[in-house]
């Protein structure tokens, strides 16, 4: 035989109070200002790497991220410690922040095993080695490359 028990008034009252509090909590939690983490992120000073990257990107505009770039083996590449790898020079440069930018180290050399001799893609296998001793120091996982193109200014004096 199955016996069903009716909940007591105390249980019903507690559930009703919890439900009422749960419904009002979102209204109490609503805040038009930035969240605590956002305030800290806005107030945090830029790292040396972020400052260096910002200087490189002055006068440039970000484009749509791409998964591969034309990068012959001798193309210029800059390592910005703890921040990004920057490929190319001239009007368009490509920024590669990787999946763990804080692991980028100036003392490590990036070794790329390419699937194509003239392209560098997010699917290529990258490792790092110590520049002085040549021993393995880690693996690098790329994200998409973000192109930054120099903004053309109107030098004719018109418009």
C-alpha positions as CSV (number, residue, x, y, z in Angstrom):
1,X,0.0,0.0,0.0
2,X,1.3,3.5,-0.9
3,X,0.7,6.2,1.6
4,X,0.8,9.8,0.4
5,X,1.6,12.4,3.0
6,X,0.3,15.9,2.8
7,X,3.0,18.6,3.4
8,X,2.8,20.5,6.6
9,X,1.9,24.2,6.8
10,X,5.5,25.0,7.7
11,X,6.8,23.4,4.5
12,X,4.2,25.1,2.4
13,X,4.9,28.5,4.0
14,X,8.7,28.0,3.5
15,X,8.2,27.1,-0.2
16,X,6.0,30.1,-0.7
17,X,8.5,32.4,1.0
18,X,11.4,30.9,-1.1
19,X,9.3,31.4,-4.3
20,X,8.5,35.0,-3.4
21,X,12.2,35.7,-2.7
22,X,13.3,34.0,-5.8
23,X,10.9,36.1,-8.0
24,X,12.1,39.3,-6.3
25,X,15.8,38.5,-6.3
26,X,16.3,39.4,-10.0
27,X,14.7,42.8,-9.4
28,X,17.0,43.3,-6.4
29,X,20.1,42.2,-8.3
30,X,19.5,44.5,-11.3
31,X,22.2,47.1,-11.5
32,X,22.7,49.6,-14.3
33,X,26.4,50.1,-13.5
34,X,29.3,47.9,-14.5
35,X,29.9,44.6,-12.7
36,X,32.7,44.4,-10.2
37,X,35.0,42.5,-12.6
38,X,34.3,45.0,-15.4
39,X,35.3,47.9,-13.1
40,X,38.6,46.1,-12.3
41,X,39.2,45.4,-16.0
42,X,38.5,49.0,-17.0
43,X,40.7,50.4,-14.2
44,X,43.6,47.9,-14.7
45,X,46.7,49.5,-16.3
46,X,47.9,48.1,-19.6
47,X,50.8,45.6,-19.4
48,X,54.0,46.5,-21.2
49,X,53.0,44.0,-24.0
50,X,49.6,45.6,-24.4
51,X,51.2,49.1,-24.5
52,X,53.6,47.9,-27.2
53,X,50.8,46.3,-29.2
54,X,48.7,49.5,-28.9
55,X,51.6,51.5,-30.3
56,X,52.0,49.1,-33.3
57,X,48.2,49.4,-34.0
58,X,48.0,53.2,-33.8
59,X,46.4,54.5,-37.0
60,X,45.1,51.0,-38.0
61,X,41.7,49.6,-38.1
62,X,40.8,45.9,-37.3
63,X,39.3,43.8,-40.0
64,X,37.4,40.5,-40.0
65,X,39.5,37.7,-38.5
66,X,40.8,35.1,-40.9
67,X,42.0,31.5,-40.3
68,X,45.0,31.6,-42.6
69,X,47.4,34.3,-43.8
70,X,50.0,34.5,-46.5
71,X,53.3,34.1,-44.6
72,X,56.3,33.0,-46.5
73,X,59.1,31.6,-44.2
74,X,61.1,34.8,-44.3
75,X,58.2,37.1,-43.4
76,X,58.7,39.4,-40.5
77,X,57.2,38.3,-37.2
78,X,57.4,40.1,-33.9
79,X,56.9,38.5,-30.5
80,X,55.2,40.7,-27.9
81,X,55.7,39.0,-24.6
82,X,52.6,37.9,-22.8
83,X,50.4,39.4,-25.5
84,X,50.6,38.4,-29.2
85,X,52.6,37.5,-32.3
86,X,52.5,40.1,-35.0
87,X,53.0,39.1,-38.7
88,X,53.9,41.3,-41.6
89,X,54.7,45.0,-42.2
90,X,53.4,47.8,-44.3
91,X,49.7,48.7,-44.7
92,X,48.3,45.4,-43.2
93,X,49.7,43.5,-40.2
94,X,48.2,40.4,-38.6
95,X,47.8,39.9,-34.9
96,X,47.8,36.4,-33.4
97,X,46.9,36.5,-29.7
98,X,46.8,32.6,-29.4
99,X,44.6,30.7,-27.0
100,X,47.0,31.5,-24.1
101,X,48.7,34.8,-24.8
102,X,50.1,35.0,-21.3
103,X,52.4,32.1,-22.2
104,X,54.1,34.0,-25.0
105,X,57.8,34.5,-24.0
106,X,60.5,36.6,-25.8
107,X,63.1,34.0,-24.8
108,X,61.3,31.2,-26.7
109,X,61.6,30.7,-30.5
110,X,58.4,29.7,-32.3
111,X,58.8,26.6,-34.5
112,X,56.1,26.1,-37.1
113,X,55.4,22.8,-38.8
114,X,53.3,24.1,-41.8
115,X,50.8,22.3,-43.9
116,X,51.5,24.8,-46.7
117,X,54.9,26.5,-47.4
118,X,53.4,29.9,-48.0
119,X,50.4,30.1,-45.6
120,X,50.2,30.1,-41.9
121,X,47.0,28.8,-40.5
122,X,45.4,28.3,-37.1
123,X,45.5,24.5,-37.7
124,X,49.3,24.5,-38.1
125,X,51.4,22.8,-35.4
126,X,53.5,25.3,-33.4
127,X,55.9,24.6,-30.6
128,X,58.4,26.7,-28.8
129,X,62.0,26.1,-28.0
130,X,64.5,27.8,-25.8
131,X,66.6,30.2,-28.0
132,X,69.8,29.5,-26.1
133,X,69.7,25.8,-25.5
134,X,67.2,24.5,-28.1
135,X,65.1,22.4,-25.8
136,X,61.3,22.2,-26.1
137,X,59.4,24.7,-23.9
138,X,55.8,24.4,-25.0
139,X,53.0,24.1,-27.6
140,X,51.2,27.1,-29.1
141,X,47.6,27.0,-30.2
142,X,46.6,29.8,-32.6
143,X,43.2,31.4,-32.9
144,X,42.2,33.4,-36.0
145,X,44.5,36.1,-37.3
146,X,43.1,39.7,-37.0
147,X,44.2,42.0,-39.8
148,X,44.9,45.6,-38.9
149,X,45.1,47.9,-41.9
150,X,46.5,51.4,-41.9
151,X,43.7,54.0,-42.1
152,X,44.1,56.2,-45.2
153,X,43.9,59.9,-44.5
154,X,42.7,62.4,-47.1
155,X,45.9,64.3,-48.0
156,X,44.3,66.3,-50.8
157,X,42.8,68.8,-48.4
158,X,39.3,68.2,-49.8
159,X,36.4,67.0,-47.8
